[in-house]
Amino acid sequence: MSNSQNMPPRRIARGTQIVIGMGIAAAIWSGIWLGLQHWANLRLDQWLASEKAAGREWSCQSRKWQGYPFHLRLDCEGAAFSGLVRGQSVKLHLNALHITADALLPGHFTTMATAPMQIDIASTGLKLNWNRLATAVQISLGPNPQLRTFEWQADHLAIEAINPASTAATTRVEALDLAAHNLDRQQSPIEVTLKGVESPALNLWLKSGDAANLTLHATASQLMLPALTAQPQSLPQWLEGWRQRSGALALQETRFDKGPVKITASGTLHLDAAHRLDGHLATQSSGLDPLLASLGLPKLNSGLGALLAGLAAPATTSAPTLEGGTPMNFDFTNGKLFVGPLPTPVRMLPLY
């Protein structure tokens, strides 16, 4: 006799009810998922139409939705953009872009980009390649959604600048990690990690061919990013609003190394009325003599240079400890850069 024949009728009925209930729930969820897909398609088409009307055209060679049952993922193969950005003609082409919304974590979105990417701005071109390039964001839900967190990660990123008037130069980054939290609040922690940076420009500036590394911990105040439904702002418009709100970037423990060059720093930076970088940085450093010499300043190991570089530091500011490092103070004032009390030929240009 089979097991089903041995089961009590009540247990068989209960099992049948569970199976039927699960089937109904799956059908309902499937309908919800398809409804979300239809709504996302409509909203995406509306946004594409509004961008095209503004002179910015986005497109996909093929577009499809996947991810059932717990994700809604848009696969855009052959993503492209063309249009005017701040008065300049810009074209962009990306092999593929995948955008995923998580049904179990409302407001969380991730993107994965497939290399390569080609960007043409006027007569200058950029070619980007990577092994992995991912972004994760969290958005507050409601009538005025805002960006809350942003994370960007890249592995083995290569950026090749192509200019007809010069030879191509490639900057490589072994690993990049950028994270910003509480972007809808008055104090927003920011963390940046760069490992294995190989840059021809940085090599020339610091007279070293070694790879560079950077870890930065900071807090940005008064970011107050606009709601995603608000009228879009240009970067200069947003920077000016941030300046008028007395926004600042407070650097906590920040460390940089590139071969013999090692620097730790802390301090506060903001923008002055002329839109230039302003503020103070307390640092400890070693291996900076070639850079100081190019600025016409005495070497730190000369005694006089070390004494002057350490002067005029606010009592409340101190750099993270660096073994064997010499204290140095950098001030950005009225568009000029000072090392201690000594002016340098470096001039700060307006950012916008």
N, C-alpha and C positions, 0 to 999 in steps of 0.2 A: 504494500500500500504506500502511496506517495506521501511526502511530508505535508502537502497541502490538504490531503484528506484527513491527516491526523490533527491539523490545527483546528482550534475552536472557531466557529463562524464569526464570533465577535472580533477576534484577532485578524482574520482575513479581511473583514470589512474595514477595520482601522487601517490596515496596510494599503488597501485600495484607495481610501480617502487621502492618505498621505501622498501617494503617487499622483492622484488627480490634482491635489492641491499644488504639488511641485510643478506639474505641467501647466496649470493655470498661472502660477507665479512667473514661470519662465516665459510664457506667452505675453504676459503683461509687461515684463521687463524688456522683452524683445521689442514690443511696441513703443515703449518709452525710449529705448536706444535709437530706434528708427526715427522717432519724433525729434530727438535731439540732433540727429544727423541732418534732418530736413531743416530744422531751425538754424543750425550752424551754417548750412549751405546758403540759406537766405541772407543771414547776416554777413557772411563773407562776400557774397555777390553785391550786397549793398555797399560794403566798404570799398570793394574794388571799383565800383561805379563812381563813388564819391572821389576816390583818389584819381581816377582817370579824368574826371571833370576838373580837377585841380592841376592837371598836367603831369601827373605821376602815374605811370602804368605798370602794374604788377601782373605777372602771368605765370602759368604752369603749363608745360607741354602735356602733362597728364595729371589729373587730380582724382583721388579716390579716398574713401573713408574705410578704416579698419579698426580692430581693437575690441570687438564684442567678446565678452559681456561687460567687462569692468573698465574699459578705456574707450575713448573716442579719439582716434588718431587720424590726422589728415596727412596723407602722403602726397607731396608736391614734387614731381620729377621735372627736372629742367626749369627750376625757379629763375625768374628773370625780372629785372626792374629797369625802367628808363624814364628819365624826366629831369627837371631842373631842381637842384638843391642849392639854395642860397645863390641863385643866379647862374650856376654852372651846370653844364650838361653832364649827367651821371648815368652810366650804364653798369649793370651788375648781372652776372650770371652765375648760378650755383647749381651743381650737379643734382642735388636733391635736398629737400627739407622735410622733416617729419615733426609735426606738432601734436602733442598728446595731452588730453584732458583726463584726469583721474576721477572716475565716478565715486570712488570711496573717499576722496579728499577734495571736496568742492573748493574751487578757487586755485588749485594747484595745476600748473601747466609745465611741461618740459618740451624742449626741442632738441633734435639731433640733426646736424648738418653733415652732408656727404661731400667731401672735397672732389674737385678743386673749385675755387671761387675766383672769378675775374672781375675786377672793378676798374672802370675807366672814368677818370675825372678830367674833363678837358683834354689836354695832351699828355697826361700822366696816367700810367696804368699800374695796377697792383695785382699780383697773382698770389693767392693764398692756398696752402696745402696743409693738411693735418692728418693725424691718425684718428683723433677723436675731438669733437667740438660739440659741447652740450651746454644748454641753458635751462635753468629751472626758476620759475617765478611763482609767487603766491599773491593772489589778488583778493582784496576784501570784496565780498559780495554785497549787493544792495543797489539802491537807485543811483548812488555815486561811487562806483567801484574805484579803488585806488591800489596802486602797486605797494605791497608790503615788504616782500623780500625778493632779492635778485641774486642768482648765483651763475657764474660763467666759468666753465672749465675747458681747457684745451691741452692736448698732448702732442708733442712734436709738431708745433706750429711753425710754418715757414712763410715769411712775407717777403716777396720779391718786388721791389720798386723798379718800374721800367719807364725811363724818360728818354725820348729820342735824342736829347741834347747830351746825355751822359750814359755811362755804362750801367748795367743793372747791378743793384746791390740787394743782398738777401739778409734779412734778420731772422734768426732762428731762436725758438723758445722750447726748451725740453718739456716744461710743464708750466701751466698758468692756472691760477685759481683766484677768482674774485668773488667776494660775497658781501652783500649789503643788506642789513636788517632794519626793521622798524622804520621803513622809509615814509610811513604815514604819520610819524611822530616827530617831536622837536629834536630828539637826539638819536642819531642813526649810526650804529657801529659799522665800520667798514674794515675788511681784511683783504689784503692782496699778497699773494705769494707768486714769485717768479723764480724758476730754477733753470739753470743752463742757458742763459741769454747770450747769444753771439751776435753782436751788432757792429758793423764796420764803423759807424759814426761814434759809438761808445768806445771802440778800440782807439780811434784817433784822438778822442777827447781826453781819455785817461791814460794814454800811452801804454796800453796793455792788451795783449791778445787773448787773455784768459776769459773763460765764460763768467758771466755775472749772475748773482743771486740776490733776491730782495724779499724781505718779509716786512709788511707794513700793517700796523694796527692803529686805527684812527677812529675818531668820532666826528661826524659832520652834523652841524647844528642848523636848524631852520631850513631844512631842505623843502619841506612842504610841497611835495610833488602834486600837481593838479590831478583831479579825477580823470579817469580814462575817457569819460564822456564829455569832458570840457573841450573847448576850442584848442586845437594844438598850438603849442608855443615853439618858436625857434629857440635854439640854444642861447643866442645872445639875449633874447627876451627873458628866458628863465634865469640866466646868470645875473641879469640886472635886478630881477625881483629878489633873488637870493642875497645879493649885495645890499639892497635896500632894507632887507629884514635883518641885517647884521649877521648874516651867515658866516660861519668859520669852519675850518678844518683843523681839529686838534690832533696832532700826531702823538701817539703814545710810544711804545717800544717799536722802533723802526731800525732795521739792520740791512746793510748793503755790503757785499764783498765782490771783488773782482781781482783775483790774483793778489798782489801785494796791497791793493787798495781795500781798506776796511773802514766802514763808517757806521756809527750808531747815531740816532737823532731823536729829538722830541721838540715840540713847540707848537705854535699856532699860526696859521696862515689864513688870510682873507683877501678881499679885493678893495682897493682904494677908490676914490671918487673918479679917477681917470681909468678905472677898469684894469689896473695893473696889480700884480701880486704884491702883497704887503704882509709884514709880520716878522717873527723871530724864530730861529732854529738854534737850539743848543746841540752840539755834536761832540763826539769823541771820534778821532780818526787816526789812521796811519797810512803811509804810502801816498800822500797827496802832494808831495813836493813838486813833481812835474806839472801838476795842474796849477798850483800856486805860482810857480815860476812863469807859466804862460800868462798869468794875470798880472805879472809885475810885482808880486808880493814876496817877502822874505820866506825862506824855507823854515818849516817848523823846527827842524833840528838845529837851527842857527841860534836858538835861545831867544833872540829878539822876536822872531816870528811866533814862537810858542807863547811868549808873554803877551804880545799884542792880540793874538787870535783869541786868547781866553778872557780878554777884558770885556767889560760892559755887559756881562750876562745878568739878566734878572735873577734875583735870589730864589725865586720860585721855580726856575727852569733848570733842569739838569738832564743830561743825556744818559741813556742806558750805558752801563759800564762796558768798556772795551779794553781787554788786557793789552797793556802797552800803548794805549791810545792817548793822544794829546787833545785836550779840550779846545774846541773852536766854536765861535759864535757867528752865525750868519744873520744879517739883518737886511730885510727888503724894505727900503724907505724911500718914498718920493721917486719911485722908478729906478732906484740905484741899489746895487748889491754891495754890502759892507762885510768884510771879514774882521770881526772885532771892530775897532775904530777906523780901520783902513778901507778907503773906497777902492773899488775895482772898476775896470773899464766896462763891466757888464751892465747893460741897461735893460730894464724890464719893459717889454712892449705891451700895449693894451691887448687883452684877450679877445675883445670884441669892440 
